[in-house]
Amino acid sequence: MLSARTTKLQYAAGTTSTEKLSPEGKAFSSYFLNFGYSIDAYEVLLNYRSVSTTTSAPLDKTKGVGALLGGKTKPESSSTTTSISLGVGYRF
């Protein structure tokens, strides 16, 4: 998007000014469960892991993206990753 202070050449060259947003609310959580069981020479392993992250950043309501949005929202990002693995083996 071009603004009054940005020329077409500056925009194409990627030398325009940008807004720097610093994270405000950060959260991180990690859960895991490991289970193993063996009968004679056989074994079974179960692994469950879940990781969640959340972050948000404040916006300046007088200029840039904050002015375009009217201060109604702020950028937020969240992610959850879950992995489950099952292993069966023979001990010798």
C-alpha positions in Angstrom: 0.0 0.0 0.0 1.4 3.4 -0.9 1.2 6.3 1.5 1.6 10.0 0.9 5.2 9.8 2.2 6.2 6.7 0.2 7.3 7.0 -3.4 6.7 4.3 -5.9 10.4 3.6 -6.2 10.8 3.3 -2.4 7.9 0.9 -2.2 9.4 -1.3 -5.1 12.8 -1.3 -3.4 11.5 -2.3 0.0 12.9 0.8 1.7 9.7 2.1 3.2 9.3 2.6 6.9 7.7 -0.1 8.9 5.9 -0.3 12.2 7.7 -2.2 14.9 5.4 -4.1 17.2 6.7 -5.5 20.4 4.9 -8.5 21.9 2.7 -7.7 24.9 1.1 -10.8 26.1 3.1 -14.0 25.8 2.1 -17.5 27.0 3.6 -20.9 26.6 2.5 -24.3 27.9 3.8 -27.8 27.3 2.3 -31.1 28.4 3.7 -34.5 27.9 2.9 -38.1 28.9 5.3 -41.0 28.5 4.2 -44.6 29.2 6.1 -47.8 28.7 5.2 -51.4 29.4 7.0 -54.7 28.8 6.0 -58.3 28.8 8.8 -60.8 28.6 10.9 -59.7 25.6 8.3 -57.3 24.1 7.8 -53.7 25.0 5.2 -51.0 24.1 5.9 -47.3 24.3 3.4 -44.5 24.2 4.3 -40.8 23.9 1.9 -37.8 23.9 3.1 -34.2 23.7 1.2 -30.9 23.4 2.8 -27.5 23.1 0.7 -24.2 23.0 1.9 -20.6 22.4 0.1 -17.3 22.3 1.3 -13.7 21.7 -0.2 -10.4 21.0 1.1 -6.8 20.2 -0.4 -3.4 20.9 -1.1 -1.0 18.1 -0.7 2.7 17.9 -4.2 4.0 17.2 -3.0 7.3 15.7 -1.0 6.0 12.8 -0.3 3.0 10.6 -2.2 -0.3 10.9 -3.8 0.8 14.2 -5.4 3.9 12.5 -6.6 1.8 9.6 -8.3 -0.7 11.9 -9.7 2.0 14.2 -8.2 0.5 17.3 -10.8 -2.3 17.3 -8.4 -5.2 17.2 -4.7 -6.0 17.9 -2.6 -8.6 16.1 -2.6 -11.9 17.9 -1.0 -15.2 17.1 -1.6 -18.6 18.7 -0.4 -22.1 17.9 -0.9 -25.6 19.2 1.1 -28.6 18.2 0.3 -32.1 19.3 2.2 -35.4 18.6 1.3 -38.9 19.5 3.6 -41.8 18.9 3.3 -45.5 19.6 6.2 -47.9 19.5 6.4 -51.7 19.7 9.7 -53.5 20.1 11.5 -56.7 20.9 14.2 -56.7 23.5 17.1 -59.1 22.9 
